[in-house]
């Protein structure tokens, strides 16, 4: 399946274009693909930020506190524990 595309004449400062061309070459892709990917990443980041901004005010902190301090329910089973190899991991 082919993705529909449209053409857009983009004006970039010479220095930005040169750097983008270098990075695209390092990635083994065309400048066009590099720019398209960069735009897609920016669109995704902005949509994600908007999503969390919209959800931020919907938090019910009283419900959260009730859930976190409840005493009912089953205790975690031995297989539910976080593996030791993950506990000290720092990303």
N, CA, C and O atoms as a CHARMM CRD file, in Angstrom:
* protein
*
  364
    1    1 UNK  N      0.84300  -1.17500   0.00000 PROA 1      0.00000
    2    1 UNK  CA     0.00000   0.00000   0.00000 PROA 1      0.00000
    3    1 UNK  C      0.88900   1.23900   0.00000 PROA 1      0.00000
    4    1 UNK  O      1.80200   1.35300   0.81800 PROA 1      0.00000
    5    2 UNK  N      0.62500   2.15500  -0.90700 PROA 2      0.00000
    6    2 UNK  CA     1.40200   3.37500  -0.99800 PROA 2      0.00000
    7    2 UNK  C      0.77800   4.46300  -0.14000 PROA 2      0.00000
    8    2 UNK  O     -0.44400   4.59400  -0.07200 PROA 2      0.00000
    9    3 UNK  N      1.62400   5.23200   0.50600 PROA 3      0.00000
   10    3 UNK  CA     1.16300   6.37300   1.27200 PROA 3      0.00000
   11    3 UNK  C      1.03300   7.55700   0.34100 PROA 3      0.00000
   12    3 UNK  O      1.93200   7.82100  -0.45600 PROA 3      0.00000
   13    4 UNK  N     -0.07300   8.27300   0.42900 PROA 4      0.00000
   14    4 UNK  CA    -0.23000   9.47500  -0.37500 PROA 4      0.00000
   15    4 UNK  C      0.71500  10.54100   0.14300 PROA 4      0.00000
   16    4 UNK  O      0.88200  10.69600   1.35200 PROA 4      0.00000
   17    5 UNK  N      1.32200  11.26200  -0.75300 PROA 5      0.00000
   18    5 UNK  CA     2.22900  12.33800  -0.37300 PROA 5      0.00000
   19    5 UNK  C      1.85700  13.60700  -1.11400 PROA 5      0.00000
   20    5 UNK  O      1.12700  13.57300  -2.10400 PROA 5      0.00000
   21    6 UNK  N      2.35900  14.70900  -0.63300 PROA 6      0.00000
   22    6 UNK  CA     2.19700  15.98000  -1.32500 PROA 6      0.00000
   23    6 UNK  C      3.53300  16.69700  -1.28600 PROA 6      0.00000
   24    6 UNK  O      4.35000  16.46600  -0.39400 PROA 6      0.00000
   25    7 UNK  N      3.74600  17.55100  -2.24000 PROA 7      0.00000
   26    7 UNK  CA     5.00300  18.30100  -2.32600 PROA 7      0.00000
   27    7 UNK  C      4.86800  19.61100  -1.56400 PROA 7      0.00000
   28    7 UNK  O      3.80500  20.23200  -1.53600 PROA 7      0.00000
   29    8 UNK  N      5.97900  20.01600  -0.94400 PROA 8      0.00000
   30    8 UNK  CA     6.01500  21.27200  -0.20800 PROA 8      0.00000
   31    8 UNK  C      7.40600  21.85600  -0.36500 PROA 8      0.00000
   32    8 UNK  O      8.39800  21.23300   0.01400 PROA 8      0.00000
   33    9 UNK  N      7.47300  23.04600  -0.92100 PROA 9      0.00000
   34    9 UNK  CA     8.77300  23.71000  -1.08100 PROA 9      0.00000
   35    9 UNK  C      9.18700  24.25500   0.28200 PROA 9      0.00000
   36    9 UNK  O      8.49300  25.08600   0.86700 PROA 9      0.00000
   37   10 UNK  N     10.29800  23.79000   0.76700 PROA 10     0.00000
   38   10 UNK  CA    10.75500  24.15600   2.10100 PROA 10     0.00000
   39   10 UNK  C     11.99000  25.03100   2.00300 PROA 10     0.00000
   40   10 UNK  O     12.95100  24.67100   1.32300 PROA 10     0.00000
   41   11 UNK  N     11.97700  26.15800   2.66400 PROA 11     0.00000
   42   11 UNK  CA    13.12800  27.05200   2.68000 PROA 11     0.00000
   43   11 UNK  C     13.84400  26.87900   4.01900 PROA 11     0.00000
   44   11 UNK  O     13.26500  27.10200   5.08200 PROA 11     0.00000
   45   12 UNK  N     15.09300  26.48400   3.94600 PROA 12     0.00000
   46   12 UNK  CA    15.90600  26.28200   5.13900 PROA 12     0.00000
   47   12 UNK  C     17.14000  27.16800   5.05900 PROA 12     0.00000
   48   12 UNK  O     17.65700  27.40300   3.96700 PROA 12     0.00000
   49   13 UNK  N     17.61900  27.66100   6.18900 PROA 13     0.00000
   50   13 UNK  CA    18.91100  28.32800   6.17300 PROA 13     0.00000
   51   13 UNK  C     19.96200  27.34200   5.66300 PROA 13     0.00000
   52   13 UNK  O     19.87400  26.14200   5.92600 PROA 13     0.00000
   53   14 UNK  N     20.94000  27.84500   4.94600 PROA 14     0.00000
   54   14 UNK  CA    21.96800  26.99500   4.34600 PROA 14     0.00000
   55   14 UNK  C     22.63100  26.11600   5.40200 PROA 14     0.00000
   56   14 UNK  O     22.86600  24.93100   5.16300 PROA 14     0.00000
   57   15 UNK  N     22.93000  26.68200   6.55600 PROA 15     0.00000
   58   15 UNK  CA    23.61700  25.91100   7.59800 PROA 15     0.00000
   59   15 UNK  C     22.74900  24.76500   8.13200 PROA 15     0.00000
   60   15 UNK  O     23.25900  23.68200   8.42200 PROA 15     0.00000
   61   16 UNK  N     21.45400  25.00200   8.26100 PROA 16     0.00000
   62   16 UNK  CA    20.54400  23.96400   8.75700 PROA 16     0.00000
   63   16 UNK  C     20.42400  22.85600   7.71500 PROA 16     0.00000
   64   16 UNK  O     20.45300  21.67200   8.05400 PROA 16     0.00000
   65   17 UNK  N     20.28800  23.24300   6.44600 PROA 17     0.00000
   66   17 UNK  CA    20.18500  22.25200   5.38200 PROA 17     0.00000
   67   17 UNK  C     21.44600  21.40800   5.30700 PROA 17     0.00000
   68   17 UNK  O     21.36700  20.18900   5.15500 PROA 17     0.00000
   69   18 UNK  N     22.59800  22.03700   5.41200 PROA 18     0.00000
   70   18 UNK  CA    23.86100  21.29000   5.34300 PROA 18     0.00000
   71   18 UNK  C     23.95700  20.28300   6.48900 PROA 18     0.00000
   72   18 UNK  O     24.36300  19.14000   6.28000 PROA 18     0.00000
   73   19 UNK  N     23.58700  20.70000   7.68300 PROA 19     0.00000
   74   19 UNK  CA    23.63400  19.79100   8.83600 PROA 19     0.00000
   75   19 UNK  C     22.62500  18.65400   8.67300 PROA 19     0.00000
   76   19 UNK  O     22.92600  17.50300   8.98700 PROA 19     0.00000
   77   20 UNK  N     21.43700  18.97600   8.18400 PROA 20     0.00000
   78   20 UNK  CA    20.42300  17.94600   7.95700 PROA 20     0.00000
   79   20 UNK  C     20.89800  16.95100   6.90400 PROA 20     0.00000
   80   20 UNK  O     20.65900  15.75100   7.04000 PROA 20     0.00000
   81   21 UNK  N     21.56400  17.42700   5.86300 PROA 21     0.00000
   82   21 UNK  CA    22.09600  16.52600   4.83600 PROA 21     0.00000
   83   21 UNK  C     23.15300  15.59100   5.41500 PROA 21     0.00000
   84   21 UNK  O     23.19200  14.40600   5.08300 PROA 21     0.00000
   85   22 UNK  N     24.01000  16.13000   6.28300 PROA 22     0.00000
   86   22 UNK  CA    25.03900  15.29100   6.93100 PROA 22     0.00000
   87   22 UNK  C     24.38400  14.20700   7.78300 PROA 22     0.00000
   88   22 UNK  O     24.76400  13.03800   7.71300 PROA 22     0.00000
   89   23 UNK  N     23.41400  14.59600   8.57400 PROA 23     0.00000
   90   23 UNK  CA    22.75100  13.63400   9.44900 PROA 23     0.00000
   91   23 UNK  C     21.98500  12.58900   8.64600 PROA 23     0.00000
   92   23 UNK  O     21.99000  11.40800   8.99300 PROA 23     0.00000
   93   24 UNK  N     21.33500  13.01700   7.58400 PROA 24     0.00000
   94   24 UNK  CA    20.60600  12.07500   6.73600 PROA 24     0.00000
   95   24 UNK  C     21.57600  11.06600   6.12600 PROA 24     0.00000
   96   24 UNK  O     21.28500   9.87100   6.08100 PROA 24     0.00000
   97   25 UNK  N     22.72400  11.54600   5.65800 PROA 25     0.00000
   98   25 UNK  CA    23.72200  10.64800   5.07300 PROA 25     0.00000
   99   25 UNK  C     24.22500   9.65100   6.11300 PROA 25     0.00000
  100   25 UNK  O     24.40300   8.47100   5.81200 PROA 25     0.00000
  101   26 UNK  N     24.45500  10.12900   7.34400 PROA 26     0.00000
  102   26 UNK  CA    24.89500   9.24100   8.42500 PROA 26     0.00000
  103   26 UNK  C     23.85700   8.15900   8.70700 PROA 26     0.00000
  104   26 UNK  O     24.20100   7.02700   9.04500 PROA 26     0.00000
  105   27 UNK  N     22.59000   8.52000   8.56400 PROA 27     0.00000
  106   27 UNK  CA    21.50100   7.57100   8.80200 PROA 27     0.00000
  107   27 UNK  C     21.22000   6.70400   7.57900 PROA 27     0.00000
  108   27 UNK  O     20.43000   5.76300   7.65000 PROA 27     0.00000
  109   28 UNK  N     21.85900   7.01900   6.47100 PROA 28     0.00000
  110   28 UNK  CA    21.64300   6.24600   5.25200 PROA 28     0.00000
  111   28 UNK  C     20.29700   6.50900   4.61100 PROA 28     0.00000
  112   28 UNK  O     19.69400   5.60900   4.02800 PROA 28     0.00000
  113   29 UNK  N     19.82600   7.73400   4.71600 PROA 29     0.00000
  114   29 UNK  CA    18.52700   8.09300   4.16100 PROA 29     0.00000
  115   29 UNK  C     18.64900   9.38000   3.35900 PROA 29     0.00000
  116   29 UNK  O     19.67100  10.06400   3.40600 PROA 29     0.00000
  117   30 UNK  N     17.61500   9.69200   2.64000 PROA 30     0.00000
  118   30 UNK  CA    17.61200  10.92600   1.85500 PROA 30     0.00000
  119   30 UNK  C     17.26300  12.11500   2.74500 PROA 30     0.00000
  120   30 UNK  O     16.71000  11.95300   3.83300 PROA 30     0.00000
  121   31 UNK  N     17.59000  13.29800   2.27000 PROA 31     0.00000
  122   31 UNK  CA    17.21100  14.50800   2.99900 PROA 31     0.00000
  123   31 UNK  C     15.69600  14.58200   3.11100 PROA 31     0.00000
  124   31 UNK  O     15.16800  14.96200   4.15600 PROA 31     0.00000
  125   32 UNK  N     15.00100  14.22600   2.05300 PROA 32     0.00000
  126   32 UNK  CA    13.54300  14.24500   2.06500 PROA 32     0.00000
  127   32 UNK  C     12.99300  13.34700   3.18000 PROA 32     0.00000
  128   32 UNK  O     12.12100  13.76300   3.94300 PROA 32     0.00000
  129   33 UNK  N     13.50600  12.11900   3.26800 PROA 33     0.00000
  130   33 UNK  CA    13.03900  11.19200   4.29200 PROA 33     0.00000
  131   33 UNK  C     13.41000  11.68800   5.68500 PROA 33     0.00000
  132   33 UNK  O     12.63100  11.54200   6.62600 PROA 33     0.00000
  133   34 UNK  N     14.58200  12.26600   5.81700 PROA 34     0.00000
  134   34 UNK  CA    15.02300  12.81200   7.10700 PROA 34     0.00000
  135   34 UNK  C     14.06900  13.90900   7.57100 PROA 34     0.00000
  136   34 UNK  O     13.63400  13.91200   8.72300 PROA 34     0.00000
  137   35 UNK  N     13.74300  14.84200   6.67100 PROA 35     0.00000
  138   35 UNK  CA    12.84500  15.94600   7.02100 PROA 35     0.00000
  139   35 UNK  C     11.44900  15.41600   7.32700 PROA 35     0.00000
  140   35 UNK  O     10.81800  15.85800   8.28700 PROA 35     0.00000
  141   36 UNK  N     10.95800  14.47500   6.52300 PROA 36     0.00000
  142   36 UNK  CA     9.62500  13.90700   6.76500 PROA 36     0.00000
  143   36 UNK  C      9.56500  13.23300   8.13600 PROA 36     0.00000
  144   36 UNK  O      8.57900  13.37600   8.86000 PROA 36     0.00000
  145   37 UNK  N     10.60900  12.50700   8.48500 PROA 37     0.00000
  146   37 UNK  CA    10.65600  11.84000   9.78900 PROA 37     0.00000
  147   37 UNK  C     10.72200  12.86300  10.92100 PROA 37     0.00000
  148   37 UNK  O     10.06200  12.70500  11.94800 PROA 37     0.00000
  149   38 UNK  N     11.52100  13.90800  10.72800 PROA 38     0.00000
  150   38 UNK  CA    11.63400  14.94900  11.75100 PROA 38     0.00000
  151   38 UNK  C     10.28900  15.63900  11.99100 PROA 38     0.00000
  152   38 UNK  O      9.91900  15.90800  13.13400 PROA 38     0.00000
  153   39 UNK  N      9.57400  15.91800  10.92400 PROA 39     0.00000
  154   39 UNK  CA     8.25500  16.54300  11.05600 PROA 39     0.00000
  155   39 UNK  C      7.29300  15.59000  11.76200 PROA 39     0.00000
  156   39 UNK  O      6.53800  16.00600  12.64100 PROA 39     0.00000
  157   40 UNK  N      7.31900  14.31800  11.38200 PROA 40     0.00000
  158   40 UNK  CA     6.44300  13.33000  12.01800 PROA 40     0.00000
  159   40 UNK  C      6.74100  13.22100  13.51300 PROA 40     0.00000
  160   40 UNK  O      5.81600  13.12000  14.31900 PROA 40     0.00000
  161   41 UNK  N      8.01900  13.23900  13.89200 PROA 41     0.00000
  162   41 UNK  CA     8.38400  13.17900  15.31000 PROA 41     0.00000
  163   41 UNK  C      7.88800  14.39900  16.05900 PROA 41     0.00000
  164   41 UNK  O      7.41400  14.28100  17.18900 PROA 41     0.00000
  165   42 UNK  N      7.98800  15.56500  15.45200 PROA 42     0.00000
  166   42 UNK  CA     7.52300  16.79300  16.10100 PROA 42     0.00000
  167   42 UNK  C      6.00700  16.77900  16.26600 PROA 42     0.00000
  168   42 UNK  O      5.49400  17.16000  17.31900 PROA 42     0.00000
  169   43 UNK  N      5.28500  16.34100  15.23000 PROA 43     0.00000
  170   43 UNK  CA     3.83000  16.24200  15.31000 PROA 43     0.00000
  171   43 UNK  C      3.43400  15.30300  16.45000 PROA 43     0.00000
  172   43 UNK  O      2.52700  15.60500  17.22700 PROA 43     0.00000
  173   44 UNK  N      4.11800  14.16700  16.54200 PROA 44     0.00000
  174   44 UNK  CA     3.82800  13.20200  17.59900 PROA 44     0.00000
  175   44 UNK  C      4.08800  13.79600  18.97900 PROA 44     0.00000
  176   44 UNK  O      3.28300  13.61500  19.89200 PROA 44     0.00000
  177   45 UNK  N      5.19800  14.50000  19.13600 PROA 45     0.00000
  178   45 UNK  CA     5.53400  15.10600  20.42600 PROA 45     0.00000
  179   45 UNK  C      4.49800  16.15200  20.82900 PROA 45     0.00000
  180   45 UNK  O      4.08500  16.20100  21.98800 PROA 45     0.00000
  181   46 UNK  N      4.07900  16.97800  19.89000 PROA 46     0.00000
  182   46 UNK  CA     3.08900  18.00700  20.19900 PROA 46     0.00000
  183   46 UNK  C      1.73900  17.39900  20.54200 PROA 46     0.00000
  184   46 UNK  O      1.06300  17.87000  21.45600 PROA 46     0.00000
  185   47 UNK  N      1.34000  16.35900  19.82100 PROA 47     0.00000
  186   47 UNK  CA     0.06300  15.70000  20.12800 PROA 47     0.00000
  187   47 UNK  C      0.11200  15.02200  21.49500 PROA 47     0.00000
  188   47 UNK  O     -0.86500  15.05500  22.24300 PROA 47     0.00000
  189   48 UNK  N      1.24200  14.41100  21.81800 PROA 48     0.00000
  190   48 UNK  CA     1.39600  13.77100  23.12200 PROA 48     0.00000
  191   48 UNK  C      1.32900  14.80600  24.23800 PROA 48     0.00000
  192   48 UNK  O      0.66400  14.58800  25.25000 PROA 48     0.00000
  193   49 UNK  N      2.01300  15.92700  24.05800 PROA 49     0.00000
  194   49 UNK  CA     1.98200  16.99300  25.06500 PROA 49     0.00000
  195   49 UNK  C      0.55600  17.52200  25.24000 PROA 49     0.00000
  196   49 UNK  O      0.12100  17.77600  26.36300 PROA 49     0.00000
  197   50 UNK  N     -0.16000  17.68500  24.14500 PROA 50     0.00000
  198   50 UNK  CA    -1.53400  18.16900  24.21900 PROA 50     0.00000
  199   50 UNK  C     -2.42200  17.16300  24.95300 PROA 50     0.00000
  200   50 UNK  O     -3.25800  17.54800  25.77100 PROA 50     0.00000
  201   51 UNK  N     -2.23700  15.87500  24.65800 PROA 51     0.00000
  202   51 UNK  CA    -3.02500  14.83200  25.31100 PROA 51     0.00000
  203   51 UNK  C     -2.84100  14.89000  26.83100 PROA 51     0.00000
  204   51 UNK  O     -3.81600  14.87700  27.58300 PROA 51     0.00000
  205   52 UNK  N     -1.58200  14.95300  27.27300 PROA 52     0.00000
  206   52 UNK  CA    -1.34300  14.96600  28.71600 PROA 52     0.00000
  207   52 UNK  C     -1.78300  16.27600  29.35800 PROA 52     0.00000
  208   52 UNK  O     -2.20300  16.28300  30.51500 PROA 52     0.00000
  209   53 UNK  N     -1.69400  17.37900  28.62800 PROA 53     0.00000
  210   53 UNK  CA    -2.17800  18.65100  29.16300 PROA 53     0.00000
  211   53 UNK  C     -3.68800  18.59200  29.39000 PROA 53     0.00000
  212   53 UNK  O     -4.19500  19.10400  30.38800 PROA 53     0.00000
  213   54 UNK  N     -4.40300  17.96000  28.45000 PROA 54     0.00000
  214   54 UNK  CA    -5.86100  17.82200  28.58900 PROA 54     0.00000
  215   54 UNK  C     -6.21900  16.90000  29.74600 PROA 54     0.00000
  216   54 UNK  O     -7.20900  17.14400  30.43700 PROA 54     0.00000
  217   55 UNK  N     -5.44800  15.85900  29.97200 PROA 55     0.00000
  218   55 UNK  CA    -5.75400  14.87800  31.01800 PROA 55     0.00000
  219   55 UNK  C     -5.30600  15.33700  32.40300 PROA 55     0.00000
  220   55 UNK  O     -5.79600  14.83900  33.41600 PROA 55     0.00000
  221   56 UNK  N     -4.38200  16.27900  32.44400 PROA 56     0.00000
  222   56 UNK  CA    -3.77800  16.70800  33.71300 PROA 56     0.00000
  223   56 UNK  C     -4.82400  17.11500  34.75400 PROA 56     0.00000
  224   56 UNK  O     -4.70600  16.75100  35.92400 PROA 56     0.00000
  225   57 UNK  N     -5.80900  17.84300  34.35000 PROA 57     0.00000
  226   57 UNK  CA    -6.79900  18.34100  35.29500 PROA 57     0.00000
  227   57 UNK  C     -7.85500  17.33100  35.69000 PROA 57     0.00000
  228   57 UNK  O     -8.70600  17.64000  36.52400 PROA 57     0.00000
  229   58 UNK  N     -7.83600  16.14700  35.12800 PROA 58     0.00000
  230   58 UNK  CA    -8.87200  15.15700  35.38800 PROA 58     0.00000
  231   58 UNK  C     -8.51800  14.19000  36.52100 PROA 58     0.00000
  232   58 UNK  O     -9.31200  13.30700  36.84600 PROA 58     0.00000
  233   59 UNK  N     -7.36900  14.34200  37.10700 PROA 59     0.00000
  234   59 UNK  CA    -6.92600  13.42000  38.14600 PROA 59     0.00000
  235   59 UNK  C     -7.78400  13.56000  39.39400 PROA 59     0.00000
  236   59 UNK  O     -8.01300  14.66600  39.88300 PROA 59     0.00000
  237   60 UNK  N     -8.25100  12.43900  39.89600 PROA 60     0.00000
  238   60 UNK  CA    -9.01400  12.41500  41.14100 PROA 60     0.00000
  239   60 UNK  C     -8.06000  11.93000  42.22900 PROA 60     0.00000
  240   60 UNK  O     -7.92800  10.72800  42.45800 PROA 60     0.00000
  241   61 UNK  N     -7.39800  12.87200  42.89600 PROA 61     0.00000
  242   61 UNK  CA    -6.37400  12.52400  43.87500 PROA 61     0.00000
  243   61 UNK  C     -6.95600  11.82800  45.09600 PROA 61     0.00000
  244   61 UNK  O     -6.27700  11.01700  45.72400 PROA 61     0.00000
  245   62 UNK  N     -8.19400  12.12900  45.43900 PROA 62     0.00000
  246   62 UNK  CA    -8.82400  11.43500  46.57000 PROA 62     0.00000
  247   62 UNK  C     -9.01300   9.95100  46.24400 PROA 62     0.00000
  248   62 UNK  O     -8.76200   9.09200  47.08900 PROA 62     0.00000
  249   63 UNK  N     -9.45500   9.65200  45.02200 PROA 63     0.00000
  250   63 UNK  CA    -9.61400   8.25200  44.60000 PROA 63     0.00000
  251   63 UNK  C     -8.25200   7.55900  44.55800 PROA 63     0.00000
  252   63 UNK  O     -8.12800   6.40500  44.96700 PROA 63     0.00000
  253   64 UNK  N     -7.25000   8.25100  44.07200 PROA 64     0.00000
  254   64 UNK  CA    -5.90300   7.69300  44.04200 PROA 64     0.00000
  255   64 UNK  C     -5.44100   7.32200  45.45000 PROA 64     0.00000
  256   64 UNK  O     -4.91300   6.23300  45.67100 PROA 64     0.00000
  257   65 UNK  N     -5.63900   8.21300  46.37600 PROA 65     0.00000
  258   65 UNK  CA    -5.21600   7.96500  47.76600 PROA 65     0.00000
  259   65 UNK  C     -5.98400   6.78400  48.35800 PROA 65     0.00000
  260   65 UNK  O     -5.39700   5.97200  49.07400 PROA 65     0.00000
  261   66 UNK  N     -7.28000   6.67100  48.07600 PROA 66     0.00000
  262   66 UNK  CA    -8.06600   5.54000  48.57800 PROA 66     0.00000
  263   66 UNK  C     -7.53000   4.22300  48.02200 PROA 66     0.00000
  264   66 UNK  O     -7.41600   3.23700  48.75000 PROA 66     0.00000
  265   67 UNK  N     -7.20600   4.21000  46.74700 PROA 67     0.00000
  266   67 UNK  CA    -6.69200   2.98500  46.12800 PROA 67     0.00000
  267   67 UNK  C     -5.32700   2.62300  46.70400 PROA 67     0.00000
  268   67 UNK  O     -5.06200   1.45400  46.98100 PROA 67     0.00000
  269   68 UNK  N     -4.48300   3.59000  46.88000 PROA 68     0.00000
  270   68 UNK  CA    -3.11500   3.32000  47.33700 PROA 68     0.00000
  271   68 UNK  C     -3.05200   2.91400  48.80300 PROA 68     0.00000
  272   68 UNK  O     -2.09200   2.26700  49.22100 PROA 68     0.00000
  273   69 UNK  N     -4.05100   3.28100  49.58500 PROA 69     0.00000
  274   69 UNK  CA    -4.02100   2.96500  51.01900 PROA 69     0.00000
  275   69 UNK  C     -5.01100   1.87700  51.41600 PROA 69     0.00000
  276   69 UNK  O     -5.16700   1.59900  52.60500 PROA 69     0.00000
  277   70 UNK  N     -5.67600   1.26000  50.45900 PROA 70     0.00000
  278   70 UNK  CA    -6.66100   0.23400  50.78000 PROA 70     0.00000
  279   70 UNK  C     -5.96900  -1.01000  51.36800 PROA 70     0.00000
  280   70 UNK  O     -4.80000  -1.28100  51.09300 PROA 70     0.00000
  281   71 UNK  N     -6.71300  -1.73700  52.16500 PROA 71     0.00000
  282   71 UNK  CA    -6.17200  -2.93300  52.80200 PROA 71     0.00000
  283   71 UNK  C     -6.82700  -4.20000  52.28100 PROA 71     0.00000
  284   71 UNK  O     -6.42500  -5.29900  52.66300 PROA 71     0.00000
  285   72 UNK  N     -7.81800  -4.07300  51.42700 PROA 72     0.00000
  286   72 UNK  CA    -8.49900  -5.25200  50.90500 PROA 72     0.00000
  287   72 UNK  C     -7.77700  -5.79200  49.66800 PROA 72     0.00000
  288   72 UNK  O     -6.95000  -5.10800  49.06400 PROA 72     0.00000
  289   73 UNK  N     -8.10600  -7.02300  49.31200 PROA 73     0.00000
  290   73 UNK  CA    -7.53100  -7.60700  48.11100 PROA 73     0.00000
  291   73 UNK  C     -6.40900  -8.56600  48.44000 PROA 73     0.00000
  292   73 UNK  O     -5.98500  -8.67700  49.59000 PROA 73     0.00000
  293   74 UNK  N     -5.94300  -9.24600  47.43800 PROA 74     0.00000
  294   74 UNK  CA    -4.87100 -10.21800  47.61400 PROA 74     0.00000
  295   74 UNK  C     -3.51200  -9.53800  47.65400 PROA 74     0.00000
  296   74 UNK  O     -3.27400  -8.51800  47.00700 PROA 74     0.00000
  297   75 UNK  N     -2.64200 -10.14100  48.43300 PROA 75     0.00000
  298   75 UNK  CA    -1.26500  -9.65300  48.46100 PROA 75     0.00000
  299   75 UNK  C     -0.57300 -10.11000  47.18400 PROA 75     0.00000
  300   75 UNK  O     -0.99700 -11.10300  46.59100 PROA 75     0.00000
  301   76 UNK  N      0.46500  -9.43100  46.74400 PROA 76     0.00000
  302   76 UNK  CA     1.18800  -9.86300  45.55000 PROA 76     0.00000
  303   76 UNK  C      1.73800 -11.27800  45.72400 PROA 76     0.00000
  304   76 UNK  O      2.20100 -11.64600  46.80400 PROA 76     0.00000
  305   77 UNK  N      1.68400 -12.04400  44.67700 PROA 77     0.00000
  306   77 UNK  CA     2.20300 -13.40200  44.67800 PROA 77     0.00000
  307   77 UNK  C      3.71200 -13.35200  44.40400 PROA 77     0.00000
  308   77 UNK  O      4.20200 -12.36800  43.85100 PROA 77     0.00000
  309   78 UNK  N      4.45200 -14.39800  44.78300 PROA 78     0.00000
  310   78 UNK  CA     5.90500 -14.39200  44.55000 PROA 78     0.00000
  311   78 UNK  C      6.28100 -14.10700  43.09000 PROA 78     0.00000
  312   78 UNK  O      7.28800 -13.44500  42.83900 PROA 78     0.00000
  313   79 UNK  N      5.50600 -14.58600  42.14400 PROA 79     0.00000
  314   79 UNK  CA     5.82600 -14.35100  40.73100 PROA 79     0.00000
  315   79 UNK  C      5.54700 -12.91000  40.30200 PROA 79     0.00000
  316   79 UNK  O      5.95000 -12.49700  39.21500 PROA 79     0.00000
  317   80 UNK  N      4.85700 -12.14500  41.15100 PROA 80     0.00000
  318   80 UNK  CA     4.52800 -10.76000  40.82500 PROA 80     0.00000
  319   80 UNK  C      5.65900  -9.79100  41.18700 PROA 80     0.00000
  320   80 UNK  O      5.58900  -8.60800  40.85400 PROA 80     0.00000
  321   81 UNK  N      6.67100 -10.27300  41.84800 PROA 81     0.00000
  322   81 UNK  CA     7.73600  -9.38200  42.29200 PROA 81     0.00000
  323   81 UNK  C      8.55200  -8.86700  41.11400 PROA 81     0.00000
  324   81 UNK  O      8.67700  -9.52400  40.08000 PROA 81     0.00000
  325   82 UNK  N      9.09300  -7.69000  41.30000 PROA 82     0.00000
  326   82 UNK  CA     9.96800  -7.11400  40.27900 PROA 82     0.00000
  327   82 UNK  C     11.30200  -7.83900  40.34700 PROA 82     0.00000
  328   82 UNK  O     11.89500  -7.93900  41.42100 PROA 82     0.00000
  329   83 UNK  N     11.78400  -8.34800  39.21200 PROA 83     0.00000
  330   83 UNK  CA    13.07000  -9.06100  39.22300 PROA 83     0.00000
  331   83 UNK  C     14.19900  -8.15900  39.73900 PROA 83     0.00000
  332   83 UNK  O     14.21600  -6.95600  39.47600 PROA 83     0.00000
  333   84 UNK  N     15.11500  -8.74300  40.45900 PROA 84     0.00000
  334   84 UNK  CA    16.23100  -7.99700  41.04100 PROA 84     0.00000
  335   84 UNK  C     17.00100  -7.21600  39.97200 PROA 84     0.00000
  336   84 UNK  O     17.47400  -6.10800  40.22000 PROA 84     0.00000
  337   85 UNK  N     17.11800  -7.80400  38.79000 PROA 85     0.00000
  338   85 UNK  CA    17.87900  -7.13900  37.72300 PROA 85     0.00000
  339   85 UNK  C     17.24100  -5.81600  37.28900 PROA 85     0.00000
  340   85 UNK  O     17.91700  -4.96500  36.71100 PROA 85     0.00000
  341   86 UNK  N     15.95300  -5.64100  37.56300 PROA 86     0.00000
  342   86 UNK  CA    15.27400  -4.39700  37.19500 PROA 86     0.00000
  343   86 UNK  C     15.28900  -3.37100  38.32200 PROA 86     0.00000
  344   86 UNK  O     15.13600  -2.17500  38.07400 PROA 86     0.00000
  345   87 UNK  N     15.46900  -3.82000  39.52900 PROA 87     0.00000
  346   87 UNK  CA    15.34600  -2.92100  40.67200 PROA 87     0.00000
  347   87 UNK  C     16.40900  -1.84400  40.72700 PROA 87     0.00000
  348   87 UNK  O     16.12100  -0.71600  41.12900 PROA 87     0.00000
  349   88 UNK  N     17.61800  -2.16100  40.33600 PROA 88     0.00000
  350   88 UNK  CA    18.70100  -1.20500  40.43100 PROA 88     0.00000
  351   88 UNK  C     19.05600  -0.57500  39.08800 PROA 88     0.00000
  352   88 UNK  O     20.08900   0.07900  38.95300 PROA 88     0.00000
  353   89 UNK  N     18.20900  -0.77300  38.12000 PROA 89     0.00000
  354   89 UNK  CA    18.45500  -0.26900  36.76800 PROA 89     0.00000
  355   89 UNK  C     18.25100   1.24200  36.72100 PROA 89     0.00000
  356   89 UNK  O     17.27000   1.76100  37.25400 PROA 89     0.00000
  357   90 UNK  N     19.16300   1.92400  36.09400 PROA 90     0.00000
  358   90 UNK  CA    19.04100   3.37600  35.90300 PROA 90     0.00000
  359   90 UNK  C     19.15600   3.66100  34.42900 PROA 90     0.00000
  360   90 UNK  O     20.14100   3.29600  33.78700 PROA 90     0.00000
  361   91 UNK  N     18.13000   4.32600  33.88600 PROA 91     0.00000
  362   91 UNK  CA    18.11800   4.65800  32.45800 PROA 91     0.00000
  363   91 UNK  C     18.64500   6.04300  32.20600 PROA 91     0.00000
  364   91 UNK  O     18.70400   6.48200  31.05800 PROA 91     0.00000
